Amino acid sequence: MVDLKGQYQSLQTEIDTAILEVIRSAYFIGGPKVASFKKNLSDYLGVKHVITCANGTDALQISLMSLNLNAGDEVIVPAFTYAATAEVIGLLGLSPVMIDVKEDTFNTTAELIEAAITPKTKAIIPVHLFGQSTDMQPIMDLAKKHNLYVIEDNAQAIGAEYTFADGTKKKTGGIGHIGCTSFYPSKNLGAYGDGGAIFTNDDDLAFKLQKIANHGQSERYFHDVLGVNSRLDAIQAAVLDIKLQHLDSYHHARQVAATYYDEHLSEVSQLQIPARASNSSHVFHQYTLCVKNGKRNELKEFLQENGIPSMIYYPVPLYKQKAYAKYWNGKELPVTEVLSDEVISLPMHTELDKETLRFICEKVKEFFCK
């Protein structure tokens, strides 16, 4: 699904040099490499503050911890997402309220969010799924109307650009009150281990977020609040700082691959190719099809038999998972149910060439012509 070895080989000299510099400096935690990456990522995203941490799940948890929410407060989250988005809500004694998404973009909407708002609602976590932005302007308007916080889960769409009605553009992660991302190796901007980051333009929130991520310390050995220990190590920061310089070219390579898939698979009537929102660029963390003839699992098996990897994100609605049963009101979400039965993601990474893409498309079409 992701050719990390091929990507490394294209940057091997730069990466090896940067890692060796960290080892020779002995700045393994913090230090100049982390500071450089934070500054460069801040500039790239157009946000005022970047707080690095150990992983994307920590980024979400720390963000919620900074908002002074109380047990039982509700946080609205799409049901069609990875479990981490709702997991941290439950871990903090809050209540995840899971809502439906759109079938074409896989993202939720302000209308679906508004229908779920109650007096207990305190925050919204829109997820920019598979690489393109949720429609953020109406969500921010809604949040302002109801005095709610917005935390963007940007783990799959770092670098995607959202266009507001007046033509203003902002990168995802810098639109809400707080943005979060993951640097898991398979992400568009992936480390050689784990890592994450939190973004905000609010000075007070930045101070709280940084403090919580560092044991609740405002200065060493002075603990103001209960916090956690969550850090991005210097070797990962050094790797990420180099890869950040290539991120836009990585996006271009993914978009080229996605366009090839579009052109060659749109003719298959049993498939729905991924929609591209008119107000967002798409960085294609995943290329996700919907199989409309009920043979999604058979297609996956056929591809595997022919040496082609594929993935199903996500086969069981979040509210039907055992861990989240107590948060479910018993009502199925129709689009989430359909997507769980239909979606399949094809290989998508920066090293895909036309020969590989042609082979994948030929095999997909062969399956539907059997």
Secondary structure in CASP SS format (residue, H / E / C, confidence):
PFRMAT SS
TARGET T0000
AUTHOR 0000-0000-0000
METHOD secondary structure of the structure
MODEL  1
M C 1.00
V C 1.00
D C 1.00
L H 1.00
K H 1.00
G H 1.00
Q H 1.00
Y H 1.00
Q H 1.00
S H 1.00
L C 1.00
Q H 1.00
T H 1.00
E H 1.00
I H 1.00
D H 1.00
T H 1.00
A H 1.00
I H 1.00
L H 1.00
E H 1.00
V H 1.00
I H 1.00
R H 1.00
S H 1.00
A C 1.00
Y C 1.00
F C 1.00
I E 1.00
G C 1.00
G C 1.00
P H 1.00
K H 1.00
V H 1.00
A H 1.00
S H 1.00
F H 1.00
K H 1.00
K H 1.00
N H 1.00
L H 1.00
S H 1.00
D H 1.00
Y H 1.00
L H 1.00
G C 1.00
V C 1.00
K C 1.00
H E 1.00
V E 1.00
I E 1.00
T E 1.00
C E 1.00
A C 1.00
N C 1.00
G H 1.00
T H 1.00
D H 1.00
A H 1.00
L H 1.00
Q H 1.00
I H 1.00
S H 1.00
L H 1.00
M H 1.00
S C 1.00
L C 1.00
N C 1.00
L C 1.00
N C 1.00
A C 1.00
G C 1.00
D C 1.00
E E 1.00
V E 1.00
I E 1.00
V E 1.00
P E 1.00
A C 1.00
F C 1.00
T C 1.00
Y C 1.00
A C 1.00
A H 1.00
T H 1.00
A H 1.00
E H 1.00
V H 1.00
I H 1.00
G H 1.00
L H 1.00
L C 1.00
G C 1.00
L C 1.00
S E 1.00
P E 1.00
V E 1.00
M E 1.00
I E 1.00
D C 1.00
V C 1.00
K C 1.00
E C 1.00
D C 1.00
T C 1.00
F C 1.00
N C 1.00
T C 1.00
T C 1.00
A H 1.00
E H 1.00
L H 1.00
I H 1.00
E H 1.00
A H 1.00
A H 1.00
I C 1.00
T C 1.00
P C 1.00
K C 1.00
T E 1.00
K E 1.00
A E 1.00
I E 1.00
I C 1.00
P C 1.00
V E 1.00
H C 1.00
L H 1.00
F H 1.00
G H 1.00
Q E 1.00
S C 1.00
T C 1.00
D C 1.00
M H 1.00
Q H 1.00
P H 1.00
I H 1.00
M H 1.00
D H 1.00
L H 1.00
A H 1.00
K H 1.00
K H 1.00
H H 1.00
N C 1.00
L C 1.00
Y E 1.00
V E 1.00
I E 1.00
E E 1.00
D E 1.00
N C 1.00
A C 1.00
Q C 1.00
A C 1.00
I C 1.00
G C 1.00
A C 1.00
E E 1.00
Y E 1.00
T E 1.00
F C 1.00
A C 1.00
D C 1.00
G C 1.00
T C 1.00
K E 1.00
K E 1.00
K E 1.00
T C 1.00
G C 1.00
G C 1.00
I C 1.00
G C 1.00
H C 1.00
I E 1.00
G E 1.00
C E 1.00
T E 1.00
S E 1.00
F C 1.00
Y C 1.00
P C 1.00
S C 1.00
K C 1.00
N C 1.00
L C 1.00
G C 1.00
A C 1.00
Y C 1.00
G C 1.00
D C 1.00
G C 1.00
G E 1.00
A E 1.00
I E 1.00
F E 1.00
T E 1.00
N C 1.00
D C 1.00
D H 1.00
D H 1.00
L H 1.00
A H 1.00
F H 1.00
K H 1.00
L H 1.00
Q H 1.00
K H 1.00
I H 1.00
A H 1.00
N E 1.00
H C 1.00
G C 1.00
Q E 1.00
S E 1.00
E E 1.00
R C 1.00
Y C 1.00
F E 1.00
H E 1.00
D C 1.00
V C 1.00
L C 1.00
G C 1.00
V C 1.00
N E 1.00
S C 1.00
R C 1.00
L C 1.00
D E 1.00
A H 1.00
I H 1.00
Q H 1.00
A H 1.00
A H 1.00
V H 1.00
L H 1.00
D H 1.00
I H 1.00
K H 1.00
L H 1.00
Q C 1.00
H C 1.00
L H 1.00
D H 1.00
S H 1.00
Y H 1.00
H H 1.00
H H 1.00
A H 1.00
R H 1.00
Q H 1.00
V H 1.00
A H 1.00
A H 1.00
T H 1.00
Y H 1.00
Y H 1.00
D H 1.00
E H 1.00
H H 1.00
L H 1.00
S C 1.00
E C 1.00
V C 1.00
S C 1.00
Q C 1.00
L E 1.00
Q E 1.00
I C 1.00
P C 1.00
A C 1.00
R C 1.00
A C 1.00
S C 1.00
N C 1.00
S E 1.00
S C 1.00
H E 1.00
V C 1.00
F C 1.00
H C 1.00
Q C 1.00
Y E 1.00
T E 1.00
L E 1.00
C E 1.00
V E 1.00
K C 1.00
N C 1.00
G C 1.00
K C 1.00
R H 1.00
N H 1.00
E H 1.00
L H 1.00
K H 1.00
E H 1.00
F H 1.00
L H 1.00
Q H 1.00
E H 1.00
N C 1.00
G C 1.00
I C 1.00
P C 1.00
S C 1.00
M E 1.00
I C 1.00
Y C 1.00
Y C 1.00
P C 1.00
V C 1.00
P C 1.00
L H 1.00
Y H 1.00
K H 1.00
Q C 1.00
K H 1.00
A H 1.00
Y H 1.00
A H 1.00
K H 1.00
Y H 1.00
W C 1.00
N C 1.00
G C 1.00
K C 1.00
E C 1.00
L C 1.00
P H 1.00
V H 1.00
T H 1.00
E H 1.00
V H 1.00
L H 1.00
S H 1.00
D H 1.00
E H 1.00
V E 1.00
I E 1.00
S E 1.00
L E 1.00
P C 1.00
M C 1.00
H C 1.00
T C 1.00
E C 1.00
L C 1.00
D C 1.00
K H 1.00
E H 1.00
T H 1.00
L H 1.00
R H 1.00
F H 1.00
I H 1.00
C H 1.00
E H 1.00
K H 1.00
V H 1.00
K H 1.00
E H 1.00
F H 1.00
F H 1.00
C H 1.00
K C 1.00
END
